[in-house]
Amino acid sequence: MTSECTPRFLASDNTSGICPEAMEYLLKANQTDDLAYGNDHWTARAADRFRELFDYDCDVFFVFNGTAANSLVLSAMARSYHSVICHELAHIETDECGGPEFFSNGSKLLTAPGPNGKLTPEGIEALVTKRNDIHYPKPKVISLTQPTEVGTLYSREELLAIRAVADKYDLRLHMDGARFANACASLNVTPAELTWQVGIDALCFSGTKNGLAFGEAILFFNRDLAEDFAWRCKQAGQLASKMRFVAAPWLGLLESGAWLSNAQHANAMAGYLAEGLRALPGISLMFPTQANSVFVELPPAVIASLRQRGWTFYTFIGAGGVRFVCAWNTTTVLLDSLIADIQAALN
Ligand SMILES: Cc1ncc(COP(=O)(O)O)c(C=O)c1O
C-alpha cells in the first residue's frame, strides 16, 4: 500500500460520506414534491419510526447539527438564571462556542471533573450543594454525553445513579447523543433502555455521525419540556424549509437498521485499531476503547510523521493525545496502513 492510495481521514466520523441507505431515501424523497417546513409525509414517518424504535410516545424534532440540538434543548430545559452541570470535557463546554449559553440567554455551565470523561454522582452533588444562595446560578439540568468525549460509556447503572441525584435535587437530564447509536451498539441495549428507562428527559441523537449528510433528531421524553419548541427551532434558524431532505435519510437509517449496523461497524473498527496499537511497543491507550474512537499518546516525532503522510486526526479533543475516530465506512485496510505507518515512525 502506498501513501497515495487512500484518503486518510480519521479525525472524526464527520469526515465520512453519506451511507447508501440514507442516500437511497434522499433520492426517493426527491422523486416528488412535498409540503415544506416539516409538514411533509417523510418527516411524519421518520418521527413515527423514532417513537417505535424508542417504544415511547416522545416529541421529535429535526435540526441541522449537534451544536444547535444541544443548545436549543438546553435552552428549553433551563431558564437564564439556571445552571447546567456537565463534565469539564463536555462538547457543550469546550466546542460549541458558547451556543448553549447564548440560546438560553445566559444559563451558566458548571463543570465537574470525573474519571474517563464521566460525571459522577458525587461530582454533581458537590456542585449542587456548593451554594444555595441567590447569587449562585440555580442548578436545573445535568448534561451527559453518551458515549463521552473520550470514547467511554456510562453503564445503565451509572445512569441510574445519576438519575437518583437528579431526583434528589429536582434536576433534569439531557443526553448529548452525538454517538448515541454507538453507545447502543456497544452496550447491546435498546434505545429505550439507555434513555427514558433510566430517566433521560431529552436526547440529541446525531445522524450526521451515523451516516447522514447532516441532521440530528431531538427526542423529548419529558414532553412538557417540548412546549413551543418548534418556535424555538424556527427562531434559531433551524426549521428547514425542505425538511424532508433531513427526515427521509433518517428514515433510511431507521427502516433499514443501518443506524445500528453502521454503529456496530464503526465500533468494531475502533476495537481493531485499539488492538493493533496496543501491540506496538511503548504505545499506550489513554482511555478504554468502548465505542468508535481511540485515544493514544504518541511521541511528537510520530505525530509529525503521520501528518506528513497525510493522516488527519485531532490532538485537541478531550484530554489531549491523538484521537482517531472510525465511521460506518472505515476499513481494516485503512487501519492496517495507519498502524504500519505508526510502526515505521516508531523505528
Ligand atoms: C460529543 C459531541 N457533541 C456534539 C457534537 C456536534 O457538533 P456539531 O455541531 O459539529 O454537529 C459533536 C461533534 O463533533 C460531539 O463530538
Ligand as a Chemical Component Dictionary entry (heavy atoms), coordinates in Angstrom:
data_LIG
# 
_chem_comp.id                   LIG 
_chem_comp.type                 NON-POLYMER 
_chem_comp.pdbx_formal_charge   0 
_chem_comp.three_letter_code    LIG 
# 
loop_
_chem_comp_atom.comp_id 
_chem_comp_atom.atom_id 
_chem_comp_atom.alt_atom_id 
_chem_comp_atom.type_symbol 
_chem_comp_atom.charge 
_chem_comp_atom.model_Cartn_x 
_chem_comp_atom.model_Cartn_y 
_chem_comp_atom.model_Cartn_z 
_chem_comp_atom.pdbx_ordinal 
LIG C1 C1 C 0 -19.809 14.999 21.832 1  
LIG C2 C2 C 0 -20.292 15.850 20.700 2  
LIG N1 N1 N 0 -21.427 16.544 20.837 3  
LIG C3 C3 C 0 -21.938 17.263 19.834 4  
LIG C4 C4 C 0 -21.305 17.325 18.617 5  
LIG C5 C5 C 0 -21.975 18.058 17.490 6  
LIG O1 O1 O 0 -21.284 19.017 16.870 7  
LIG P1 P1 P 0 -21.655 19.730 15.501 8  
LIG O2 O2 O 0 -22.315 20.995 15.861 9  
LIG O3 O3 O 0 -20.331 19.927 14.869 10 
LIG O4 O4 O 0 -22.566 18.846 14.704 11 
LIG C6 C6 C 0 -20.088 16.657 18.421 12 
LIG C7 C7 C 0 -19.357 16.755 17.149 13 
LIG O5 O5 O 0 -18.214 16.501 16.997 14 
LIG C8 C8 C 0 -19.570 15.900 19.504 15 
LIG O6 O6 O 0 -18.435 15.196 19.373 16 
# 
loop_
_chem_comp_bond.comp_id 
_chem_comp_bond.atom_id_1 
_chem_comp_bond.atom_id_2 
_chem_comp_bond.value_order 
_chem_comp_bond.pdbx_ordinal 
LIG C1 C2 SING 1  
LIG C2 N1 SING 2  
LIG C2 C8 DOUB 3  
LIG N1 C3 DOUB 4  
LIG C3 C4 SING 5  
LIG C4 C5 SING 6  
LIG C4 C6 DOUB 7  
LIG C5 O1 SING 8  
LIG O1 P1 SING 9  
LIG P1 O2 DOUB 10 
LIG P1 O3 SING 11 
LIG P1 O4 SING 12 
LIG C6 C7 SING 13 
LIG C6 C8 SING 14 
LIG C7 O5 DOUB 15 
LIG C8 O6 SING 16 
# 
